[in-house]
Amino acid sequence: MNKLTESRTRQFEAANADFRAGLVHFALGFTYLFRAAKHLFAGLALSLVLITLFSQKVNAGYTEKFVSWTAAGAGTWEDKDLSGDGVPANAVCEIVIGNMENAAENLGGVRANGSAIDRYVLLQEAEGAVSAADAYQFVTMFVQADASSIIECYAQDIANITFWLVGYWDSGTYVEKFSSFTVGASAAWTVKDLTGDGVGANEICEITVANNNDIDEQEAGVREVGSAIERKILLVRAEGGGVVPVSLIVKADASSQVEVYAQTDGNINLYLMGYWSANPTGFTYVSTFTTISNPSANVTWEDKDLSAGDHNVPANSVVEIVTGHDVPTSTSTLGMRANGSALSRQFDISEAEAGGLNCVRAHVSADASSIMETYYDNHNKGPGYVFYLTGYWEPVGNTAPTAPTNLGQYDSNWSSITWGAWTNYNVIRATFTLDDPDVGDTLQFNIQVSSHSDFSFNYINSTSPATATLAQAATNYITTALANGTWYWRVMATDIGGLSSGYSSATVVNGKHFGVDKSSPATVDDLSWLKVTTTTVKLSWTAIAHDGYSGWSTYEVYYKQDGEPGTGDTHWDSSNASSLGTRTTANVTITGLTANTTYYFKIRGKDEAGNYGELSSNSCFVQTSSGTFIYADVYWPGTWNGWTVTTNLSRLYTNNMPSGYCKQTSTPTTNHECKMSLYDWSTDWGLLAGVPSYDQVLTFYDTDTNNAALSGAITGNYLTVVSPTSPGTDGQKFGFLKTSASPVYIYSVSGGTDNVNADVCSSTITITLSDSKCAEEKVLIRYSTSNWTTATPFVTAWLSSYNIYKATIPGQAAGKTVKWYAMTSTVENPVSDTDYLTLSCETNNGNNYSYTITNPQAPNAPTAHAQFVSGWTSLSFGDWTQYQTIRATFTITDNNAGDTLQFNIQFSTHSDFSFNYINSTSPATATLDEGATNYVTTALANGTWYWRVMATDDGGLSGPYSSGTAVSGRHFGIDTIDPPTPAAPILARADNMRPRLDLSWTKVEDLLSGTSNYLIYRATFSFTSVGAANVSYAGTADHPAESYNDTTDLLPNTTYFYCIAARDYAGNTAKSANSSKRTARIDIDGELTDWSTSVTAPKINASTVTAVTTKGSVSYYEWIWRDKPDDERSEGT
């Protein structure tokens, strides 16, 4: 080959990556025309090298590549997008990293996008490298790309660290690690437990072994536990610092253990680079360690059959190859690739000074005959080359999964739901076990949830996860909220190869898998008692209706002695009285009570799904009978509060009444009755109930207008006699309170228990009475700020609605504790003898209620700032936008419980907020609760903007302004102006060898947000709109580049029209006018012709034909021809 021919050949090889898409069409056509050619023309001036291209993906799963790049910045992790190199989403990529600095070690590494692991290795200097790309010290790592095919790379020195994508797996899950360890022993295989690093049973690991000794070469290796393979490599010394590494794949055992080896412990570093939690689909890994014979010729790719000998590699396996050399005085070029590949997959390895190997690992796809290709540059350098087969990924067959088993169903608290049962949870967790006959297969499942037993309509029909990545094990699925009713579900499994099992068998009981019922039984509102004995109470109510979903379970009757019962108190249900298990039941007798004791009762219903009704709206209280007569002589004063009491009422006794309650000695008559009052006056003497007031309360009623017993005091009225202590002593003091209707009692109170800020001071309390009161009854709050040691004031409550009253205790000084209780009386301000003038009261079971006045604190500075444009699209801090209306979001909080807030927000074009375009307080008063809120601006002008916000509480205290989150000197920028219009691009035809057009244009500077990049559009016709039909997007040139070389899908001898669109950082664009240019035609045999035109093959000179290679029955040749001025041709065939 003459120098001109060699020069043109190198040009074509260098341009191969760009030219391949067009050349393949050209090569296929010319291969057909010239495959039978035996001769070439000699002495040609114009040369072509015909390169026949082959698929580089021999096996399903692993694709070989050979693409290099360098990092843009030194000493930092940066994104690398591999989608343009054909890497699909989530692929596991094999990356080789090389240091070519011949005088210093350098760090290089790769990791997953978004990872925080500093996953780089300090590579020793490249001994013997004398120029750029001359030779390297290598390390290999796997890394999993993200959904956008992006990884991260790191280079300490961007001029000397190079990265190569040498292949990728399109399936499997690789968990990256970077855990360093040592063997702990010298010259002995030692077990290493990787459980602590997250490695599971039988998972495939990637481990890098590295020599750090700067004097001697060192052996190191990894292998499976119990293996007899001496799987170790003698690594060259790390003379200039750093390490000499090689990465190997190894399978952990069932205990997550491997064996490791170091010739001298401490001289070998080991790194767990990562492991496969899910193997590449359809492959299992096998460790081995055999030597592949070296190529027999220099600078030649040579087939290697791995099916025979010690290798025994199955067809279509992906083999793991370590290649290296121990030549101490020169560098070497070694390569490995798939059989028939056109990739120049060669590695320039630095010299192995003083013995040991400098090496590199890569995977290769063996073909159906277990053949791959190897390469080295100089057979005459000695026997120092080596190709090790260190393992292979063997294809496995695929069998469909089995139907899921071990089905179970639970509520969201993991409480089991029996098949056919009802539940009041509408979010259900279905559990099941996935299994597959193929060990290592990963799975996904499809679950259907339906209200139809034949699954003719499915409310849920969900496949999870999106791809088959689940291990064969128990898993579960959580439904969305389901409606009330009967439900069925079933599930099937699908493996990574797409084979599916049948659906699981259904477990249906009572016509359903389970039933959902979240409706509650109605509330009883008329609980009362019918009969009382010394130890029993018979209760009555109206039977309640139910919604009919799950059916009835039981009534539950709760009771206690002191105050209204709750659901934590003693109760009866169907286990105590079977009649309560029937919804139509309307009464029950509670037994086992204590004589002469007051009990309070409430009732609620419960359905089969476990839903409870509310406790009855009224409580029934009743006193059990004492069964005894107790006599007591009591002296009543002759006058009290203006009343005259005659002495014939001074003899009192109790008869089947609560202890201390009294009635007249003489037999009662219709007009002179003395009774205990509950709700009305129809109660017989033997069925008395307690009264909600002080210990001893007796209410008289007299309808005899002529009765002189109480000297005109109570005719037609109710007289309540109050004694706070037990009667029975002469001189006993009583209170007489007259009302025109039966007195009410206090049912409940609320409020007045939360601490109050000194800036608020006052506290409002709500008092609920048992019924609407009569005019004589006063509703009061009695309170003290001195723990009742000084005079205690009263606050009169006002009517809020019917039986609900409110009272406000006035403000007090900070630090004061206010104690209070509610009461009713006939006296407006019963300062003296308060207890004797009390009709009823609520004292928190004698403990009183209380709260404390606290000092107020200012609100906190708002947090959780964010900014958005139209449609709640997030706008990053420091970014530019075309939108002029901005939504600012933030969270406001306060240190004072119960405070409400407002906020003040400022928007300014000045970073010091010396002038504010917006200075808004929202809302007008402090009414906002603590939490997240937002503010929407009016339209803002173009430019740089800042904003901040502060909170003010309802006491007028303001917190500090929030700290700004300014990036690139702004919170955000607004730019609605298009960049300057670019000039039409200048087009140039690159050469006559292929269709390529080079574009250049004048720089466009956007003076507001700045020029981001240029967009290039192309068509075969003149166009004004880039959105028009058949106008294609040709590519992007990053600012400040003002040129672009277009080789994509261009046809020869075709006119193309181009325009350039300049885009600024806010997204505004401006496009140029069209420019046009015709692509080149190919000069063949003196004719300028399209590639699509058939031409007659020129005669060729056999002496210039060189056989390149033979594949099967087809021979491939390389030749040159040239047109002579007089179109002469050499004779021959």
TORVO-322600 format. One line per 10 residues: number of its first residue (from 1); their letters; for each residue x, y, z negated of C-alpha. Coordinates in steps of 0.2 Angstrom, whole numbers, m for minus. Layout:
NUM) a) X,Y,Z  ...
***
This chain:
1) mnkltesrtr) 0,0,0  8,17,5  8,32,m7  m6,40,2  m17,25,0  m12,23,m18  m16,41,m22  m33,39,m14  m36,23,m24  m32,31,m40
11) qfeaanadfr) m44,46,m36  m58,33,m33  m54,24,m49  m54,40,m59  m71,46,m51  m79,28,m53  m90,33,m67  m97,48,m59  m98,40,m42  m105,23,m47
21) aglvhfalgf) m123,27,m44  m121,33,m26  m107,21,m22  m117,5,m26  m129,8,m12  m114,12,0  m105,m4,m6  m119,m15,m4  m122,m10,14  m104,m10,19
31) tylfraakhl) m101,m27,10  m114,m34,21  m106,m27,36  m88,m31,32  m88,m47,20  m82,m58,35  m68,m46,39  m51,m53,40  m40,m39,45  m37,m20,41
41) faglalslvl) m31,m6,51  m13,0,47  m6,17,45  m23,26,41  m24,44,36  m41,43,27  m43,29,15  m57,21,5  m57,8,m8  m73,m3,m8
51) itlfsqkvna) m77,m8,m26  m91,m21,m28  m100,m18,m44  m107,m31,m56  m119,m30,m71  m111,m29,m87  m125,m36,m97  m122,m55,m95  m132,m60,m111  m148,m54,m118
61) gytekfvswt) m144,m44,m133  m126,m38,m131  m121,m25,m117  m103,m22,m114  m98,m3,m111  m81,6,m110  m85,25,m112  m72,36,m121  m74,53,m130  m66,65,m142
71) aagagtwedk) m73,75,m156  m77,93,m154  m71,98,m171  m57,92,m183  m60,86,m201  m79,86,m200  m93,73,m196  m102,77,m180  m116,70,m171  m113,60,m155
81) dlsgdgvpan) m128,56,m143  m125,40,m134  m142,39,m125  m133,46,m109  m122,31,m110  m137,19,m109  m138,15,m128  m156,12,m133  m164,18,m149  m158,9,m165
91) avceivignm) m144,m1,m156  m129,m8,m166  m114,0,m157  m96,m7,m157  m84,7,m158  m65,7,m156  m56,21,m163  m38,25,m158  m24,37,m165  m11,41,m152
101) enaaenlggv) m1,53,m163  17,46,m162  23,56,m177  9,56,m190  m5,45,m196  m23,52,m194  m41,48,m200  m54,42,m189  m71,34,m192  m90,32,m187
111) rangsaidry) m106,31,m197  m125,31,m195  m133,48,m192  m137,56,m209  m126,44,m219  m116,51,m233  m103,38,m233  m85,44,m228  m82,29,m217  m65,32,m209
121) vllqeaegav) m48,24,m209  m31,32,m210  m23,25,m195  m4,24,m194  6,33,m181  6,26,m163  24,19,m162  31,21,m144  18,33,m138  26,47,m128
131) saadayqfvt) 12,56,m120  m7,59,m121  m17,42,m119  0,33,m118  m4,21,m133  m14,20,m149  m16,12,m166  m34,5,m166  m48,0,m178  m65,m7,m173
141) mfvqadassi) m82,m3,m182  m100,m7,m179  m112,7,m182  m131,7,m180  m138,22,m169  m154,30,m174  m170,32,m165  m162,45,m154  m147,34,m150  m136,46,m161
151) iecyaqdian) m122,41,m172  m109,52,m182  m90,52,m178  m75,60,m188  m58,64,m181  m44,72,m192  m35,78,m177  m46,80,m161  m31,80,m150  m25,63,m155
161) itfwlvgywd) m41,53,m161  m51,45,m147  m67,35,m148  m73,21,m136  m90,14,m135  m86,m4,m130  m103,m12,m132  m119,m13,m141  m132,m25,m148  m150,m20,m143
171) sgtyvekfss) m157,m29,m159  m153,m33,m177  m151,m22,m192  m133,m17,m197  m131,m10,m215  m116,0,m215  m104,1,m231  m87,6,m235  m82,m4,m250  m63,m6,m253
181) ftvgasaawt) m55,m20,m263  m40,m31,m264  m38,m50,m265  m31,m51,m283  m19,m65,m278  m4,m67,m266  m3,m81,m253  m19,m89,m258  m36,m90,m251  m48,m82,m264
191) vkdltgdgvg) m67,m81,m266  m74,m63,m265  m92,m60,m271  m101,m47,m261  m117,m47,m271  m113,m31,m279  m112,m22,m262  m129,m28,m257  m124,m42,m246  m138,m56,m246
201) aneiceitva) m137,m74,m245  m130,m81,m228  m128,m63,m221  m115,m59,m208  m102,m46,m214  m89,m35,m205  m73,m34,m215  m57,m24,m210  m40,m31,m217  m26,m18,m216
211) nnndideqea) m7,m19,m220  m1,m4,m230  17,m10,m232  29,2,m223  43,m11,m223  37,m28,m219  24,m36,m208  10,m45,m219  m3,m59,m216  m21,m56,m220
221) gvrevgsaie) m38,m64,m216  m56,m68,m220  m66,m84,m218  m81,m93,m224  m81,m101,m242  m75,m119,m241  m68,m117,m223  m51,m125,m218  m48,m113,m204  m32,m103,m207
231) rkillvraeg) m40,m87,m200  m27,m74,m204  m17,m62,m193  1,m56,m196  0,m37,m195  14,m26,m191  21,m14,m204  14,3,m207  30,12,m205  24,30,m204
241) ggvvpvsliv) 11,29,m218  m8,25,m215  m13,7,m212  m12,m6,m198  m30,m13,m198  m40,m26,m189  m59,m30,m191  m66,m48,m192  m84,m55,m193  m87,m68,m207
251) kadassqvev) m103,m76,m214  m106,m75,m232  m112,m91,m241  m129,m94,m251  m121,m84,m265  m115,m70,m255  m97,m75,m256  m83,m76,m243  m64,m80,m244  m50,m67,m242
261) yaqtdgninl) m31,m69,m240  m16,m58,m243  2,m63,m241  6,m50,m254  m8,m44,m265  m7,m25,m266  0,m24,m248  m16,m28,m240  m32,m17,m241  m49,m24,m237
271) ylmgywsanp) m64,m15,m233  m82,m21,m232  m88,m11,m217  m105,m17,m217  m117,m32,m214  m132,m38,m204  m147,m39,m215  m156,m45,m198  m145,m54,m185  m146,m49,m167
281) tgftyvstft) m161,m57,m160  m158,m75,m154  m140,m77,m160  m132,m85,m175  m113,m82,m179  m100,m96,m179  m82,m93,m186  m67,m100,m177  m49,m96,m174  m41,m102,m158
291) tisnpsanvt) m28,m95,m146  m33,m91,m128  m20,m94,m115  m12,m78,m108  m15,m72,m91  m3,m79,m78  m1,m64,m68  3,m45,m71  m10,m31,m70  m23,m44,m65
301) wedkdlsagd) m40,m49,m73  m40,m68,m75  m54,m80,m79  m53,m89,m95  m64,m104,m98  m69,m105,m116  m80,m121,m115  m66,m133,m116  m51,m137,m127  m51,m130,m145
311) hnvpansvve) m64,m117,m141  m80,m126,m137  m90,m110,m135  m108,m113,m129  m115,m105,m113  m120,m87,m114  m112,m84,m131  m105,m67,m136  m87,m70,m141  m77,m60,m154
321) ivtghdvpts) m59,m57,m147  m44,m50,m156  m30,m46,m144  m13,m39,m148  6,m40,m145  22,m41,m156  34,m32,m143  44,m21,m154  51,m10,m140  37,m5,m129
331) tstlgmrang) 18,m2,m128  6,m14,m119  m10,m14,m110  m22,m28,m114  m40,m31,m110  m55,m42,m111  m72,m41,m102  m87,m51,m95  m84,m62,m80  m87,m52,m64
341) salsrqfdis) m88,m35,m74  m81,m20,m65  m77,m11,m82  m58,m7,m84  m60,m12,m102  m41,m11,m106  m33,m5,m122  m16,4,m123  m8,m3,m139  7,5,m147
351) eaeagglncv) 23,m5,m150  24,m18,m164  40,m12,m172  50,m24,m183  38,m39,m180  20,m43,m183  5,m39,m172  m3,m22,m166  m20,m27,m161  m38,m23,m157
361) rahvsadass) m55,m32,m159  m70,m31,m146  m84,m43,m142  m86,m50,m124  m101,m58,m116  m97,m76,m110  m107,m82,m95  m117,m97,m92  m100,m107,m89  m93,m99,m105
371) imetyydnhn) m81,m89,m94  m74,m72,m98  m59,m62,m91  m43,m56,m99  m29,m44,m93  m12,m38,m98  0,m27,m89  17,m35,m89  21,m54,m90  39,m50,m91
381) kgpgyvfylt) 39,m42,m108  40,m59,m116  29,m71,m125  23,m57,m137  5,m56,m131  m10,m65,m139  m28,m67,m137  m37,m74,m152  m55,m81,m152  m60,m77,m170
391) gywepvgnta) m78,m82,m168  m94,m81,m157  m112,m77,m158  m121,m92,m151  m139,m91,m143  m152,m101,m152  m169,m107,m146  m185,m99,m151  m200,m108,m160  m216,m99,m164
401) ptaptnlgqy) m219,m94,m183  m230,m104,m194  m247,m96,m199  m244,m86,m215  m248,m95,m231  m249,m92,m250  m263,m79,m247  m268,m68,m262  m278,m52,m265  m275,m39,m278
411) dsnwssitwg) m281,m21,m283  m269,m7,m283  m264,m11,m301  m258,m29,m295  m273,m36,m304  m278,m52,m295  m295,m52,m286  m303,m70,m286  m309,m75,m269  m327,m70,m267
421) awtnynvira) m327,m58,m282  m332,m40,m283  m320,m26,m287  m322,m7,m290  m305,m4,m281  m307,1,m263  m289,0,m259  m284,m18,m258  m266,m26,m258  m266,m42,m247
431) tftlddpdvg) m251,m54,m251  m245,m68,m240  m229,m78,m235  m221,m77,m218  m211,m92,m212  m203,m97,m196  m194,m113,m190  m180,m103,m183  m168,m99,m197  m163,m81,m196
441) dtlqfniqvs) m178,m75,m186  m186,m59,m191  m204,m56,m191  m219,m44,m190  m237,m47,m195  m254,m42,m188  m268,m41,m201  m286,m39,m198  m299,m33,m211  m317,m34,m206
451) shsdfsfnyi) m335,m33,m213  m339,m47,m200  m335,m65,m205  m331,m68,m186  m319,m53,m185  m330,m47,m170  m326,m29,m176  m311,m25,m186  m310,m10,m198  m291,m13,m199
461) nstspatatl) m281,m21,m185  m263,m16,m190  m246,m23,m184  m232,m20,m197  m218,m16,m195  m217,m8,m178  m204,m21,m173  m200,m39,m180  m188,m35,m194  m196,m43,m209
471) aqaatnyitt) m186,m58,m217  m195,m74,m219  m203,m72,m237  m217,m66,m246  m224,m48,m241  m239,m38,m243  m251,m25,m235  m260,m11,m243  m277,m6,m235  m284,11,m233
481) alangtwywr) m299,15,m243  m313,3,m239  m332,6,m240  m344,m3,m252  m349,m20,m245  m342,m37,m241  m325,m39,m233  m315,m53,m224  m296,m53,m219  m284,m64,m210
491) vmatdiggls) m266,m62,m204  m254,m69,m191  m235,m68,m189  m225,m64,m173  m206,m67,m172  m192,m56,m164  m194,m66,m148  m213,m61,m146  m220,m78,m151  m235,m78,m163
501) sgyssatvvn) m242,m90,m175  m261,m93,m177  m271,m83,m189  m271,m88,m207  m285,m99,m213  m299,m89,m222  m303,m92,m240  m321,m87,m241  m331,m89,m258  m349,m83,m260
511) gkhfgvdkss) m349,m78,m242  m334,m66,m243  m316,m64,m246  m320,m50,m258  m333,m36,m261  m330,m18,m264  m342,m8,m275  m337,9,m282  m355,14,m286  m359,16,m305
521) patvddlswl) m375,11,m314  m386,25,m319  m385,33,m336  m397,30,m351  m405,46,m357  m418,40,m370  m409,29,m382  m419,28,m399  m422,16,m413  m438,6,m417
531) kvttttvkls) m434,m2,m434  m421,m1,m448  m417,m13,m462  m403,m14,m474  m391,m22,m461  m400,m21,m444  m406,m8,m432  m417,m11,m417  m413,0,m402  m424,4,m387
541) wtaiahdgys) m421,12,m370  m429,12,m353  m421,m1,m342  m409,7,m328  m409,4,m310  m394,m1,m300  m387,1,m282  m388,m17,m277  m371,m20,m271  m362,m31,m283
551) gwstyevyyk) m376,m36,m296  m377,m33,m315  m365,m38,m328  m370,m31,m345  m376,m17,m356  m363,m11,m369  m369,m3,m385  m356,7,m395  m357,12,m413  m348,20,m427
561) qdgepgtgdt) m351,28,m444  m344,45,m443  m349,55,m428  m353,50,m410  m345,34,m404  m334,33,m389  m328,18,m378  m315,14,m390  m327,10,m404  m336,m6,m410
571) hwdssnassl) m348,m12,m396  m360,m26,m392  m362,m34,m375  m368,m50,m367  m356,m60,m377  m365,m54,m393  m383,m54,m386  m386,m63,m370  m401,m52,m366  m389,m38,m363
581) gtrttanvti) m383,m47,m347  m400,m44,m339  m403,m27,m331  m421,m26,m335  m418,m28,m354  m425,m13,m364  m420,m16,m382  m408,m25,m393  m406,m28,m412  m389,m24,m419
591) tgltanttyy) m385,m35,m434  m371,m36,m447  m372,m17,m452  m369,m11,m470  m383,m5,m481  m386,13,m485  m374,19,m471  m377,31,m457  m373,24,m439  m372,33,m422
601) fkirgkdeag) m376,23,m406  m373,26,m388  m376,14,m373  m370,12,m355  m371,m1,m341  m358,m11,m332  m360,m20,m315  m351,m36,m308  m337,m25,m300  m332,m18,m316
611) nygelssnsc) m340,0,m313  m347,8,m329  m361,20,m331  m359,35,m342  m362,34,m360  m380,38,m364  m384,57,m363  m391,56,m381  m384,48,m396  m395,39,m408
621) fvqtssgtfi) m391,40,m427  m400,31,m441  m397,27,m459  m399,9,m465  m410,6,m480  m402,6,m498  m417,m5,m505  m416,3,m522  m425,17,m532  m414,30,m540
631) yadvywpgtw) m421,43,m552  m413,60,m555  m419,75,m565  m415,91,m556  m417,108,m561  m423,120,m548  m420,139,m552  m436,148,m553  m432,161,m539  m420,160,m524
641) ngwtvttnls) m418,172,m510  m435,180,m514  m444,163,m516  m453,157,m532  m453,139,m535  m465,131,m548  m458,119,m561  m470,104,m555  m457,101,m541  m443,99,m553
651) rlytnnmpsg) m445,80,m554  m437,71,m539  m432,54,m534  m425,44,m519  m435,29,m512  m427,20,m497  m418,36,m493  m400,41,m490  m391,43,m506  m394,61,m513
661) yckqtstptt) m409,64,m502  m425,67,m512  m444,67,m511  m458,72,m523  m462,60,m537  m481,60,m534  m488,51,m520  m486,61,m504  m502,68,m496  m505,74,m479
671) nheckmslyd) m504,92,m484  m489,90,m496  m477,79,m488  m458,80,m491  m449,70,m477  m432,68,m469  m433,77,m452  m425,68,m436  m434,74,m420  m452,76,m427
681) wstdwgllag) m463,72,m442  m471,56,m436  m458,45,m445  m464,33,m458  m455,34,m475  m446,17,m473  m438,22,m456  m428,37,m461  m412,44,m452  m398,55,m456
691) vpsydqvltf) m398,74,m454  m384,83,m445  m379,95,m458  m371,95,m475  m372,80,m487  m389,83,m495  m402,91,m484  m421,90,m487  m434,98,m476  m451,101,m483
701) ydtdtnnaal) m467,105,m472  m484,110,m479  m499,114,m469  m510,118,m484  m513,137,m485  m520,135,m502  m506,126,m509  m498,135,m524  m483,123,m526  m471,135,m518
711) sgaitgnylt) m481,151,m521  m485,156,m503  m467,152,m497  m468,138,m484  m486,137,m479  m486,132,m460  m466,132,m460  m451,121,m463  m441,123,m479  m424,116,m479
721) vvsptspgtd) m416,113,m496  m397,112,m496  m386,105,m510  m368,102,m505  m365,90,m519  m375,75,m526  m390,80,m536  m393,73,m554  m386,87,m565  m396,100,m574
731) gqkfgflkts) m392,117,m567  m389,110,m550  m388,124,m537  m399,122,m521  m401,133,m505  m419,136,m498  m419,140,m479  m435,144,m471  m438,141,m452  m454,141,m441
741) aspvyiysvs) m449,125,m432  m439,110,m436  m420,115,m437  m409,110,m423  m391,103,m426  m375,106,m417  m372,93,m404  m354,98,m398  m341,112,m397  m328,116,m384
751) ggtdnvnadv) m314,128,m382  m304,137,m396  m290,124,m397  m277,130,m384  m264,142,m390  m268,160,m384  m255,173,m378  m254,189,m388  m258,198,m372  m274,189,m371
761) csstititls) m277,187,m390  m296,182,m390  m303,165,m388  m321,160,m383  m330,145,m390  m345,135,m382  m358,128,m395  m371,116,m388  m386,113,m399  m397,97,m400
771) dskcaeekvl) m412,108,m393  m418,125,m391  m418,134,m408  m431,144,m417  m430,163,m420  m424,161,m438  m408,151,m434  m392,160,m431  m377,152,m422  m361,157,m430
781) irystsnwtt) m342,154,m429  m333,155,m446  m315,158,m445  m299,162,m455  m281,168,m452  m276,165,m470  m280,146,m471  m296,151,m480  m287,160,m495  m295,177,m491
791) atpfvtawls) m312,182,m486  m318,174,m470  m327,184,m456  m341,177,m445  m344,179,m427  m362,178,m420  m364,168,m404  m374,174,m389  m386,163,m379  m378,157,m363
801) syniykatip) m392,145,m357  m406,136,m366  m397,127,m380  m379,133,m376  m371,147,m385  m354,156,m384  m344,166,m397  m328,175,m395  m316,176,m409  m307,193,m408
811) gqaagktvkw) m288,195,m404  m275,193,m418  m257,197,m420  m244,186,m412  m239,171,m424  m256,170,m432  m265,153,m433  m284,154,m432  m294,140,m441  m313,139,m437
821) yamtstvenp) m329,129,m437  m346,131,m430  m362,132,m441  m381,137,m440  m390,147,m454  m405,158,m457  m393,172,m463  m383,183,m451  m368,185,m462  m368,172,m476
831) vsdtdyltls) m352,178,m485  m358,172,m502  m363,154,m505  m360,149,m487  m361,131,m490  m378,133,m497  m384,143,m483  m379,131,m469  m392,122,m459  m379,112,m449
841) cetnngnnys) m361,113,m444  m347,105,m434  m330,105,m443  m320,92,m433  m323,79,m446  m318,91,m460  m302,95,m452  m308,112,m444  m302,118,m427  m287,129,m424
851) ytitnpqapn) m276,138,m412  m260,149,m413  m257,167,m405  m240,165,m395  m229,179,m387  m231,180,m368  m217,176,m356  m215,182,m339  m218,171,m324  m203,162,m315
861) aptahaqfvs) m196,167,m299  m206,158,m285  m197,142,m278  m199,130,m263  m198,143,m250  m202,138,m232  m207,147,m216  m219,142,m202  m225,149,m185  m241,145,m176
871) gwtslsfgdw) m249,128,m180  m239,126,m196  m223,122,m185  m208,123,m197  m196,138,m193  m178,134,m201  m170,148,m210  m159,158,m199  m167,152,m183  m175,163,m169
881) tqyqtiratf) m193,162,m163  m204,169,m150  m219,170,m162  m222,187,m171  m234,181,m184  m225,171,m198  m232,161,m212  m222,161,m228  m225,147,m241  m219,146,m259
891) titdnnagdt) m223,140,m276  m227,151,m291  m226,145,m309  m228,153,m326  m222,149,m344  m239,153,m352  m252,139,m351  m268,145,m343  m261,161,m336  m267,166,m318
901) lqfniqfsth) m255,175,m306  m253,186,m291  m238,188,m280  m229,203,m272  m221,199,m255  m209,210,m245  m203,208,m227  m189,219,m221  m176,222,m207  m164,227,m221
911) sdfsfnyins) m155,213,m231  m156,224,m247  m174,227,m244  m171,246,m245  m185,248,m233  m200,236,m232  m211,234,m217  m223,223,m227  m225,226,m246  m240,217,m251
921) tspatatlde) m248,212,m267  m260,197,m266  m273,195,m273  m279,211,m280  m279,204,m297  m270,189,m305  m282,175,m301  m271,162,m293  m267,145,m302  m249,139,m303
931) gatnyvttal) m244,130,m288  m240,131,m269  m248,146,m259  m244,156,m243  m244,172,m235  m247,176,m216  m239,192,m209  m246,204,m197  m237,205,m180  m218,208,m183
941) angtwywrvm) m207,217,m171  m192,210,m162  m176,209,m173  m169,201,m189  m180,199,m204  m179,195,m222  m192,191,m235  m193,189,m254  m208,186,m266  m211,188,m285
951) atddgglsgp) m225,183,m297  m235,194,m309  m246,186,m323  m263,192,m329  m255,201,m343  m245,212,m331  m228,203,m334  m218,201,m318  m204,188,m315  m189,191,m304
961) yssgtavsgr) m189,191,m285  m185,174,m277  m168,172,m270  m167,174,m251  m162,159,m240  m153,168,m227  m144,159,m213  m133,167,m200  m137,184,m208  m156,182,m208
971) hfgidtidpp) m171,173,m214  m177,172,m196  m176,182,m180  m190,187,m168  m186,188,m149  m200,189,m137  m190,197,m123  m183,186,m109  m165,186,m105  m158,196,m91
981) tpaapilara) m162,187,m74  m147,177,m68  m140,180,m51  m143,165,m38  m130,152,m41  m115,150,m29  m115,132,m21  m100,123,m14  m99,106,m6  m85,96,m16
991) dnmrprldls) m79,85,m1  m84,75,14  m83,58,4  m99,59,m6  m114,69,m8  m109,82,m22  m113,100,m24  m104,111,m37  m114,126,m44  m107,142,m52
1001) wtkvedllsg) m115,158,m58  m112,174,m67  m113,174,m86  m130,180,m93  m129,188,m110  m145,190,m121  m142,205,m132  m155,200,m145  m155,182,m150  m141,177,m138
1011) tsnyliyrat) m140,165,m124  m141,147,m129  m139,137,m112  m144,136,m94  m156,125,m86  m153,119,m68  m168,115,m56  m167,107,m39  m178,104,m24  m177,100,m6
1021) fsftsvgaan) m187,115,m2  m187,133,m7  m197,136,m23  m202,150,m35  m210,140,m49  m200,127,m58  m216,118,m63  m221,115,m45  m222,97,m38  m206,89,m33
1031) vsyagtadhp) m195,102,m42  m184,92,m53  m174,96,m68  m156,93,m63  m147,96,m80  m141,108,m94  m126,118,m95  m121,124,m113  m117,142,m115  m104,149,m112
1041) aesyndttdl) m102,137,m97  m107,144,m80  m104,129,m69  m112,112,m66  m107,98,m54  m122,89,m47  m120,71,m41  m136,64,m47  m147,55,m34  m141,67,m20
1051) lpnttyfyci) m143,61,m2  m130,65,11  m133,77,25  m147,85,15  m151,103,11  m154,106,m8  m161,122,m16  m156,127,m33  m161,140,m46  m153,144,m63
1061) aardyagnta) m164,148,m79  m155,156,m93  m163,152,m110  m160,162,m126  m160,155,m144  m179,160,m146  m183,149,m131  m187,163,m119  m181,160,m101  m177,170,m85
1071) ksansskrta) m174,161,m69  m164,166,m54  m168,166,m35  m164,150,m25  m148,146,m17  m146,132,m4  m133,120,3  m132,105,13  m123,89,7  m108,81,16
1081) rididgeltd) m109,68,29  m97,53,29  m83,54,42  m82,36,49  m74,31,65  m74,49,71  m92,51,68  m101,61,55  m115,51,49  m127,48,35
1091) wstsvtapki) m125,34,23  m142,27,28  m136,26,46  m129,9,52  m112,10,61  m102,m2,71  m87,m9,61  m71,m4,69  m58,m17,73  m45,m20,59
1101) nastvtavtt) m28,m26,58  m26,m42,49  m9,m38,42  m17,m24,31  m30,m35,23  m27,m40,5  m37,m53,m4  m44,m46,m21  m53,m60,m29  m64,m75,m25
1111) kgsvsyyewi) m81,m78,m34  m89,m94,m30  m89,m96,m11  m87,m77,m7  m70,m69,m4  m69,m50,m8  m56,m39,1  m49,m22,0  m44,m13,16  m41,4,24
1121) wrdkpdders) m45,12,41  m42,28,49  m48,37,65  m33,41,77  m34,57,87  m37,47,103  m49,35,94  m36,20,98  m39,4,88  m28,m10,84
1131) egt) m32,m26,94  m39,m41,84  m54,m48,75
***
